[in-house]
Amino acid sequence: MSHSIRSLMTAALSSVLILGGTIALAEDAPSQKDLSVFVCKDIMRLSGSERESALALVHGYRLGKMDTTKYDIETLSDLTDRFIDFCLDNPDANALASFEKLGQ
């Protein structure tokens, strides 16, 4: 392969890799979420497995803040029920702060 073709192929490959990396970063950015900005109605609007995943996430976040991996199913279930009831009555309340307060 001649030097000019090798240089051209290297430049083309580098461009594809750089452009591909940039596109991948651009696609990842919008999918990032911040737990602290969700309000209760955001959680209540979720359905089925989406709501279950959101609740599991905040339970895990809370356990992490408590620096523990141990939990009791009944306690988590009770907290989930109280959180849902609270959110139905207070749709504009910050979801994460409410969950943490109810879990104290």
N, CA, C and O atoms as a MOPAC input file, in Angstrom:
PM7 MOZYME 1SCF
protein

 N      0.86300 1    -1.16100 1     0.00000 1
 C      0.00000 1     0.00000 1     0.00000 1
 C      0.90900 1     1.22300 1     0.00000 1
 O      1.87400 1     1.27800 1     0.76300 1
 N      0.61600 1     2.18200 1    -0.83200 1
 C      1.46700 1     3.36500 1    -0.91800 1
 C      1.27200 1     4.25100 1     0.30000 1
 O      0.27000 1     4.15700 1     1.00900 1
 N      2.24200 1     5.10400 1     0.52300 1
 C      2.22500 1     5.98900 1     1.69400 1
 C      1.02000 1     6.93400 1     1.66400 1
 O      0.42200 1     7.19100 1     2.70900 1
 N      0.65800 1     7.44700 1     0.50700 1
 C     -0.46200 1     8.39700 1     0.43000 1
 C     -1.80200 1     7.70200 1     0.68700 1
 O     -2.68100 1     8.28100 1     1.32600 1
 N     -1.96800 1     6.47200 1     0.19900 1
 C     -3.21400 1     5.74500 1     0.44900 1
 C     -3.30400 1     5.37600 1     1.92400 1
 O     -4.37800 1     5.46200 1     2.51900 1
 N     -2.17200 1     4.96100 1     2.52700 1
 C     -2.14900 1     4.61800 1     3.95300 1
 C     -2.50000 1     5.85400 1     4.78900 1
 O     -3.25600 1     5.74800 1     5.75500 1
 N     -1.96800 1     7.00800 1     4.43200 1
 C     -2.27400 1     8.24900 1     5.15300 1
 C     -3.74600 1     8.61300 1     5.01100 1
 O     -4.38300 1     9.04900 1     5.97000 1
 N     -4.27800 1     8.43100 1     3.81100 1
 C     -5.67500 1     8.72900 1     3.56300 1
 C     -6.58400 1     7.78700 1     4.36200 1
 O     -7.57700 1     8.22600 1     4.94300 1
 N     -6.24500 1     6.49600 1     4.39200 1
 C     -7.04000 1     5.51900 1     5.14100 1
 C     -6.95000 1     5.81200 1     6.63800 1
 O     -7.95200 1     5.70300 1     7.34400 1
 N     -5.77900 1     6.17900 1     7.12700 1
 C     -5.60500 1     6.51000 1     8.53800 1
 C     -6.43500 1     7.73000 1     8.90100 1
 O     -7.08900 1     7.75200 1     9.94400 1
 N     -6.41200 1     8.74000 1     8.04900 1
 C     -7.20000 1     9.94700 1     8.29600 1
 C     -8.69300 1     9.63700 1     8.28200 1
 O     -9.44000 1    10.14600 1     9.11700 1
 N     -9.13200 1     8.80200 1     7.33600 1
 C    -10.54500 1     8.45700 1     7.24200 1
 C    -10.98500 1     7.65500 1     8.47000 1
 O    -12.04600 1     7.90800 1     9.04000 1
 N    -10.16300 1     6.69200 1     8.86300 1
 C    -10.48500 1     5.88900 1    10.03100 1
 C    -10.52200 1     6.74400 1    11.29600 1
 O    -11.40800 1     6.58200 1    12.13500 1
 N     -9.56700 1     7.64300 1    11.42700 1
 C     -9.54500 1     8.54000 1    12.58600 1
 C    -10.78700 1     9.40900 1    12.62400 1
 O    -11.36900 1     9.61800 1    13.68800 1
 N    -11.19200 1     9.91000 1    11.48300 1
 C    -12.39200 1    10.74800 1    11.41200 1
 C    -13.62600 1     9.97200 1    11.82600 1
 O    -14.47000 1    10.48500 1    12.56100 1
 N    -13.73400 1     8.73900 1    11.35900 1
 C    -14.88500 1     7.90700 1    11.70700 1
 C    -14.90200 1     7.65100 1    13.21600 1
 O    -15.95300 1     7.73900 1    13.85100 1
 N    -13.74500 1     7.33500 1    13.78200 1
 C    -13.67800 1     7.05900 1    15.21500 1
 C    -14.01600 1     8.29800 1    16.04100 1
 O    -14.74600 1     8.21400 1    17.02900 1
 N    -13.48400 1     9.43600 1    15.63400 1
 C    -13.76400 1    10.67600 1    16.37300 1
 C    -15.23200 1    11.04600 1    16.23300 1
 O    -15.88000 1    11.37300 1    17.22700 1
 N    -15.76200 1    11.00100 1    15.03000 1
 C    -17.16100 1    11.33100 1    14.79800 1
 C    -18.06800 1    10.33900 1    15.52000 1
 O    -19.06100 1    10.73400 1    16.13100 1
 N    -17.73100 1     9.06300 1    15.45200 1
 C    -18.52000 1     8.04500 1    16.13900 1
 C    -18.52200 1     8.26500 1    17.63800 1
 O    -19.56500 1     8.13000 1    18.27800 1
 N    -17.37500 1     8.60100 1    18.21300 1
 C    -17.28700 1     8.88600 1    19.64300 1
 C    -18.10200 1    10.10100 1    20.02300 1
 O    -18.75500 1    10.11400 1    21.06600 1
 N    -18.07000 1    11.11600 1    19.19000 1
 C    -18.83500 1    12.32900 1    19.45200 1
 C    -20.33200 1    12.04700 1    19.39400 1
 O    -21.09300 1    12.53700 1    20.22800 1
 N    -20.74900 1    11.26200 1    18.41500 1
 C    -22.16200 1    10.91600 1    18.29800 1
 C    -22.59600 1    10.08900 1    19.50200 1
 O    -23.67900 1    10.30100 1    20.04800 1
 N    -21.75300 1     9.14900 1    19.91500 1
 C    -22.10200 1     8.32400 1    21.08000 1
 C    -22.24900 1     9.18400 1    22.32300 1
 O    -23.16800 1     8.96500 1    23.11300 1
 N    -21.37100 1    10.15300 1    22.51500 1
 C    -21.48200 1    11.04600 1    23.66500 1
 C    -22.73800 1    11.90200 1    23.56800 1
 O    -23.41200 1    12.13700 1    24.57200 1
 N    -23.04900 1    12.36200 1    22.37900 1
 C    -24.24300 1    13.18200 1    22.19600 1
 C    -25.49900 1    12.37600 1    22.49600 1
 O    -26.46600 1    12.91900 1    23.03200 1
 N    -25.50000 1    11.09000 1    22.16000 1
 C    -26.67100 1    10.26400 1    22.42600 1
 C    -26.79700 1     9.94500 1    23.90200 1
 O    -27.91300 1     9.79800 1    24.40100 1
 N    -25.68300 1     9.83100 1    24.61800 1
 C    -25.72800 1     9.49500 1    26.03900 1
 C    -26.17600 1    10.67100 1    26.89900 1
 O    -26.84000 1    10.46200 1    27.91400 1
 N    -25.84100 1    11.86600 1    26.53400 1
 C    -26.12800 1    13.03200 1    27.37000 1
 C    -27.61600 1    13.18400 1    27.70600 1
 O    -27.94100 1    13.36800 1    28.87900 1
 N    -28.52400 1    13.11500 1    26.74400 1
 C    -29.93300 1    13.30000 1    27.08900 1
 C    -30.50600 1    12.19300 1    27.97500 1
 O    -31.51800 1    12.40500 1    28.64300 1
 N    -29.88100 1    11.02900 1    27.98900 1
 C    -30.41900 1     9.93300 1    28.79000 1
 C    -30.02300 1    10.04200 1    30.26000 1
 O    -30.53100 1     9.28400 1    31.08600 1
 N    -29.13200 1    10.96300 1    30.60100 1
 C    -28.75300 1    11.13900 1    31.99700 1
 C    -29.86000 1    11.86900 1    32.73800 1
 O    -30.42500 1    12.84200 1    32.24000 1
 N    -30.15700 1    11.38900 1    33.92400 1
 C    -31.21700 1    11.97600 1    34.73800 1
 C    -30.63800 1    12.37900 1    36.08500 1
 O    -29.59200 1    11.87800 1    36.49600 1
 N    -31.31800 1    13.28100 1    36.76300 1
 C    -30.91300 1    13.73900 1    38.08800 1
 C    -32.06700 1    13.45100 1    39.04200 1
 O    -33.14000 1    14.04300 1    38.93100 1
 N    -31.83600 1    12.54200 1    39.97200 1
 C    -32.88700 1    12.15500 1    40.91100 1
 C    -33.45300 1    13.33000 1    41.69300 1
 O    -34.62900 1    13.32900 1    42.05600 1
 N    -32.63200 1    14.32000 1    41.94900 1
 C    -33.06100 1    15.41600 1    42.82400 1
 C    -34.07400 1    16.35400 1    42.18400 1
 O    -34.64500 1    17.19200 1    42.88100 1
 N    -34.31300 1    16.24600 1    40.89500 1
 C    -35.25100 1    17.17500 1    40.25200 1
 C    -36.64200 1    16.58500 1    40.01000 1
 O    -37.55200 1    17.30300 1    39.59700 1
 N    -36.81200 1    15.30600 1    40.25900 1
 C    -38.11700 1    14.68600 1    40.05200 1
 C    -39.09200 1    15.10600 1    41.14500 1
 O    -38.73100 1    15.18700 1    42.31900 1
 N    -40.31000 1    15.36800 1    40.74900 1
 C    -41.37200 1    15.62800 1    41.71800 1
 C    -42.26900 1    14.39500 1    41.75600 1
 O    -42.20500 1    13.53700 1    40.87500 1
 N    -43.09200 1    14.32400 1    42.77600 1
 C    -43.93300 1    13.14300 1    42.97900 1
 C    -44.76900 1    12.79100 1    41.75700 1
 O    -44.89300 1    11.61500 1    41.41600 1
 N    -45.34500 1    13.79000 1    41.09100 1
 C    -46.20100 1    13.47500 1    39.94900 1
 C    -45.40700 1    12.82400 1    38.81700 1
 O    -45.97900 1    12.07600 1    38.02400 1
 N    -44.09000 1    13.09400 1    38.72400 1
 C    -43.26800 1    12.41900 1    37.72200 1
 C    -43.23700 1    10.91800 1    37.97700 1
 O    -43.31600 1    10.12000 1    37.04200 1
 N    -43.12200 1    10.54200 1    39.22800 1
 C    -43.09900 1     9.12300 1    39.59500 1
 C    -44.47700 1     8.50200 1    39.41000 1
 O    -44.60000 1     7.38500 1    38.90800 1
 N    -45.50700 1     9.22800 1    39.81400 1
 C    -46.86400 1     8.69300 1    39.72200 1
 C    -47.31900 1     8.53900 1    38.27500 1
 O    -48.18100 1     7.70700 1    37.99200 1
 N    -46.76900 1     9.30900 1    37.36700 1
 C    -47.14100 1     9.19800 1    35.95400 1
 C    -46.52600 1     7.97000 1    35.29200 1
 O    -46.98400 1     7.54200 1    34.23300 1
 N    -45.49900 1     7.40700 1    35.90500 1
 C    -44.88700 1     6.19900 1    35.36200 1
 C    -45.85500 1     5.03600 1    35.54300 1
 O    -46.70500 1     5.04900 1    36.43400 1
 N    -45.71400 1     4.04200 1    34.69400 1
 C    -46.61600 1     2.89300 1    34.82900 1
 C    -45.82500 1     1.59400 1    34.87800 1
 O    -44.71600 1     1.49300 1    34.35200 1
 N    -46.41800 1     0.62400 1    35.51300 1
 C    -45.86700 1    -0.72400 1    35.52300 1
 C    -44.41400 1    -0.81600 1    35.93300 1
 O    -44.02200 1    -0.34900 1    37.00200 1
 N    -43.62100 1    -1.42600 1    35.06700 1
 C    -42.22300 1    -1.67900 1    35.38100 1
 C    -41.40100 1    -0.39600 1    35.49600 1
 O    -40.38800 1    -0.37300 1    36.19600 1
 N    -41.82700 1     0.67200 1    34.81400 1
 C    -41.10100 1     1.94000 1    34.93200 1
 C    -41.20700 1     2.48300 1    36.35800 1
 O    -40.21200 1     2.93700 1    36.92400 1
 N    -42.39300 1     2.43800 1    36.93400 1
 C    -42.56700 1     2.90800 1    38.31100 1
 C    -41.82800 1     1.98300 1    39.27400 1
 O    -41.19200 1     2.45200 1    40.21800 1
 N    -41.90700 1     0.68700 1    39.04600 1
 C    -41.19200 1    -0.27100 1    39.89200 1
 C    -39.69000 1    -0.00700 1    39.86100 1
 O    -39.02200 1    -0.06300 1    40.89300 1
 N    -39.16800 1     0.28000 1    38.67700 1
 C    -37.73500 1     0.57200 1    38.54700 1
 C    -37.36500 1     1.86100 1    39.27400 1
 O    -36.32900 1     1.93000 1    39.93600 1
 N    -38.20900 1     2.87400 1    39.15000 1
 C    -37.94500 1     4.14400 1    39.83000 1
 C    -37.94900 1     3.96000 1    41.34600 1
 O    -37.09200 1     4.49800 1    42.04700 1
 N    -38.91000 1     3.20200 1    41.83800 1
 C    -38.98700 1     2.95000 1    43.28200 1
 C    -37.80800 1     2.11200 1    43.75900 1
 O    -37.26400 1     2.36100 1    44.83500 1
 N    -37.41000 1     1.12300 1    42.97000 1
 C    -36.24100 1     0.32000 1    43.33100 1
 C    -34.99100 1     1.19100 1    43.36900 1
 O    -34.12500 1     1.01000 1    44.22500 1
 N    -34.90300 1     2.13400 1    42.44000 1
 C    -33.75100 1     3.03700 1    42.40200 1
 C    -33.67600 1     3.89500 1    43.65900 1
 O    -32.60400 1     4.02400 1    44.25100 1
 N    -34.79200 1     4.48200 1    44.07400 1
 C    -34.74500 1     5.32400 1    45.27000 1
 C    -34.53800 1     4.49400 1    46.53800 1
 O    -33.92400 1     4.96800 1    47.49400 1
 N    -35.04100 1     3.26900 1    46.55300 1
 C    -34.75600 1     2.38600 1    47.68800 1
 C    -33.24300 1     2.10500 1    47.74300 1
 O    -32.63300 1     2.18200 1    48.81000 1
 N    -32.65200 1     1.78400 1    46.60000 1
 C    -31.21500 1     1.52600 1    46.54700 1
 C    -30.40400 1     2.75100 1    46.91800 1
 O    -29.39800 1     2.64700 1    47.62100 1
 N    -30.84300 1     3.91900 1    46.44500 1
 C    -30.16800 1     5.17300 1    46.78500 1
 C    -30.19300 1     5.39300 1    48.30200 1
 O    -29.18400 1     5.75400 1    48.90800 1
 N    -31.34700 1     5.17200 1    48.88900 1
 C    -31.50200 1     5.35700 1    50.34000 1
 C    -30.63000 1     4.37000 1    51.11300 1
 O    -29.96600 1     4.75300 1    52.07700 1
 N    -30.62800 1     3.10300 1    50.69700 1
 C    -29.78700 1     2.10800 1    51.36200 1
 C    -28.30800 1     2.46800 1    51.22700 1
 O    -27.53200 1     2.27500 1    52.16300 1
 N    -27.92500 1     2.98300 1    50.08000 1
 C    -26.54300 1     3.41100 1    49.87100 1
 C    -26.16500 1     4.55400 1    50.79600 1
 O    -25.07300 1     4.56800 1    51.36300 1
 N    -27.06600 1     5.50900 1    50.94700 1
 C    -26.79900 1     6.62800 1    51.85800 1
 C    -26.69900 1     6.15800 1    53.30300 1
 O    -26.00400 1     6.76200 1    54.11900 1
 N    -27.40700 1     5.06300 1    53.60800 1
 C    -27.35000 1     4.50800 1    54.95400 1
 C    -26.12600 1     3.59800 1    55.12900 1
 O    -25.87700 1     3.06700 1    56.21100 1
 N    -25.37100 1     3.43400 1    54.03600 1
 C    -24.16900 1     2.60300 1    54.02600 1
 C    -24.47200 1     1.17000 1    54.45500 1
 O    -23.76000 1     0.58300 1    55.27000 1
 N    -25.53900 1     0.62400 1    53.88800 1
 C    -25.91500 1    -0.75100 1    54.20800 1
 C    -26.42900 1    -1.45700 1    52.96700 1
 O    -26.89400 1    -0.82200 1    52.02000 1
 N    -26.34100 1    -2.74700 1    52.98500 1
 C    -26.93000 1    -3.56700 1    51.93000 1
 C    -28.03400 1    -4.44700 1    52.48700 1
 O    -28.64100 1    -5.22600 1    51.75200 1
 N    -28.29700 1    -4.32800 1    53.77500 1
 C    -29.31700 1    -5.14300 1    54.43200 1
 C    -30.65800 1    -4.40600 1    54.42400 1
 O    -30.72400 1    -3.19400 1    54.63000 1
 N    -31.70600 1    -5.16100 1    54.18400 1
 C    -33.04400 1    -4.57200 1    54.15500 1
 C    -34.07900 1    -5.61100 1    54.53100 1
 O    -33.82800 1    -6.81500 1    54.47200 1
 N    -35.24100 1    -5.12500 1    54.91600 1
 C    -36.37500 1    -5.96200 1    55.27000 1
 C    -37.48600 1    -5.67800 1    54.25900 1
 O    -37.87800 1    -4.52800 1    54.06400 1
 N    -37.98100 1    -6.71600 1    53.62800 1
 C    -38.99700 1    -6.57000 1    52.58300 1
 C    -40.23400 1    -5.83600 1    53.09000 1
 O    -40.75500 1    -4.95900 1    52.40200 1
 N    -40.70700 1    -6.18200 1    54.27900 1
 C    -41.90500 1    -5.53900 1    54.83300 1
 C    -41.67800 1    -4.04200 1    55.04400 1
 O    -42.56600 1    -3.23300 1    54.77700 1
 N    -40.49400 1    -3.68100 1    55.52000 1
 C    -40.17600 1    -2.26500 1    55.74000 1
 C    -40.15400 1    -1.51000 1    54.41700 1
 O    -40.68700 1    -0.40500 1    54.31700 1
 N    -39.52800 1    -2.11700 1    53.39300 1
 C    -39.47900 1    -1.46900 1    52.07400 1
 C    -40.88100 1    -1.34800 1    51.48100 1
 O    -41.21900 1    -0.32600 1    50.88300 1
 N    -41.67500 1    -2.36700 1    51.64400 1
 C    -43.04300 1    -2.34600 1    51.12800 1
 C    -43.86900 1    -1.25500 1    51.80900 1
 O    -44.61800 1    -0.53000 1    51.15400 1
 N    -43.72300 1    -1.14900 1    53.12200 1
 C    -44.44300 1    -0.11400 1    53.87300 1
 C    -44.00800 1     1.27700 1    53.42500 1
 O    -44.84600 1     2.16100 1    53.24500 1
 N    -42.71300 1     1.47400 1    53.24600 1
 C    -42.20100 1     2.77200 1    52.80100 1
 C    -42.72500 1     3.10200 1    51.40600 1
 O    -43.10200 1     4.24100 1    51.13400 1
 N    -42.74800 1     2.11900 1    50.53800 1
 C    -43.28000 1     2.32900 1    49.18000 1
 C    -44.74500 1     2.75800 1    49.23400 1
 O    -45.14500 1     3.69800 1    48.54600 1
 N    -45.53700 1     2.07300 1    50.04600 1
 C    -46.96600 1     2.42000 1    50.16400 1
 C    -47.14800 1     3.83500 1    50.71600 1
 O    -47.97700 1     4.59700 1    50.22000 1
 N    -46.37300 1     4.18000 1    51.74000 1
 C    -46.49300 1     5.52500 1    52.32300 1
 C    -46.03400 1     6.58500 1    51.33300 1
 O    -46.61300 1     7.67000 1    51.27400 1
 N    -44.99900 1     6.28200 1    50.55400 1
 C    -44.50500 1     7.21900 1    49.54100 1
 C    -45.56100 1     7.45200 1    48.46200 1
 O    -45.81200 1     8.59500 1    48.08100 1
 N    -46.17100 1     6.39400 1    47.97600 1
 C    -47.20400 1     6.53100 1    46.94300 1
 C    -48.38100 1     7.33900 1    47.46900 1
 O    -48.87400 1     8.23500 1    46.78300 1
 N    -48.83700 1     7.03000 1    48.68600 1
 C    -49.93700 1     7.79900 1    49.28200 1
 C    -49.55800 1     9.27400 1    49.41800 1
 O    -50.35600 1    10.15700 1    49.10500 1
 N    -48.33600 1     9.53300 1    49.88800 1
 C    -47.86900 1    10.90700 1    50.04200 1
 C    -47.84800 1    11.61900 1    48.69200 1
 O    -48.30300 1    12.75800 1    48.57800 1
 N    -47.32300 1    10.95200 1    47.67700 1
 C    -47.20600 1    11.57100 1    46.35400 1
 C    -48.56400 1    11.84300 1    45.72200 1
 O    -48.73100 1    12.83800 1    45.01700 1
 N    -49.52300 1    10.97600 1    45.96600 1
 C    -50.86400 1    11.22500 1    45.44000 1
 C    -51.47400 1    12.47600 1    46.06400 1
 O    -52.21500 1    13.20600 1    45.40500 1
 N    -51.16000 1    12.72100 1    47.34200 1
 C    -51.67200 1    13.90300 1    48.03500 1
 C    -50.81600 1    15.15400 1    47.79900 1
 O    -51.29600 1    16.27300 1    47.97800 1
 N    -49.54800 1    14.96600 1    47.39700 1
 C    -48.60500 1    16.07800 1    47.23500 1
 C    -47.84100 1    15.93900 1    45.91600 1
 O    -46.63400 1    15.69800 1    45.93100 1
 N    -48.51700 1    16.08500 1    44.79000 1
 C    -47.88200 1    15.81600 1    43.49500 1
 C    -46.69800 1    16.72000 1    43.15600 1
 O    -45.83800 1    16.32800 1    42.36800 1
 N    -46.63600 1    17.90700 1    43.72700 1
 C    -45.54000 1    18.82000 1    43.40100 1
 C    -44.37000 1    18.74700 1    44.37400 1
 O    -43.41300 1    19.51100 1    44.24800 1
 N    -44.43500 1    17.84100 1    45.33800 1
 C    -43.33700 1    17.67700 1    46.30300 1
 C    -42.15000 1    17.00600 1    45.62300 1
 O    -42.32200 1    16.18400 1    44.72200 1
 N    -40.94700 1    17.36400 1    46.06100 1
 C    -39.73800 1    16.73300 1    45.54400 1
 C    -39.76300 1    15.25400 1    45.93100 1
 O    -39.85200 1    14.91600 1    47.11100 1
 N    -39.68300 1    14.38500 1    44.93800 1
 C    -39.84700 1    12.94900 1    45.17200 1
 C    -38.74100 1    12.37300 1    46.05200 1
 O    -39.02700 1    11.64800 1    47.00500 1
 N    -37.49700 1    12.68300 1    45.74800 1
 C    -36.39100 1    12.10300 1    46.50200 1
 C    -36.37400 1    12.59800 1    47.94300 1
 O    -36.19800 1    11.80600 1    48.86900 1
 N    -36.55600 1    13.89300 1    48.13800 1
 C    -36.58300 1    14.44800 1    49.49800 1
 C    -37.74400 1    13.85200 1    50.29200 1
 O    -37.59800 1    13.54700 1    51.47600 1
 N    -38.88200 1    13.68900 1    49.64900 1
 C    -40.05000 1    13.09700 1    50.31800 1
 C    -39.77800 1    11.65400 1    50.69700 1
 O    -40.10800 1    11.22800 1    51.80300 1
 N    -39.18400 1    10.90700 1    49.79400 1
 C    -38.88100 1     9.49900 1    50.05900 1
 C    -37.91800 1     9.37800 1    51.24500 1
 O    -38.10200 1     8.53900 1    52.12800 1
 N    -36.89600 1    10.22700 1    51.24700 1
 C    -35.92000 1    10.18200 1    52.33900 1
 C    -36.57000 1    10.56300 1    53.66400 1
 O    -36.29800 1     9.93400 1    54.68700 1
 N    -37.42300 1    11.58200 1    53.65800 1
 C    -38.07700 1    12.01000 1    54.88900 1
 C    -38.98900 1    10.91100 1    55.41600 1
 O    -38.99700 1    10.64000 1    56.61700 1
 N    -39.75500 1    10.27700 1    54.54100 1
 C    -40.64300 1     9.20100 1    54.96500 1
 C    -39.87100 1     7.98800 1    55.47300 1
 O    -40.38300 1     7.22400 1    56.29100 1
 N    -38.65100 1     7.81100 1    54.99700 1
 C    -37.85200 1     6.65700 1    55.38800 1
 C    -37.08300 1     6.82300 1    56.67400 1
 O    -36.38400 1     5.90000 1    57.09100 1
 N    -37.18700 1     7.95900 1    57.31000 1
 C    -36.43700 1     8.18800 1    58.55300 1
 C    -37.05800 1     7.47100 1    59.71900 1
 O    -36.55200 1     7.55800 1    60.83800 1

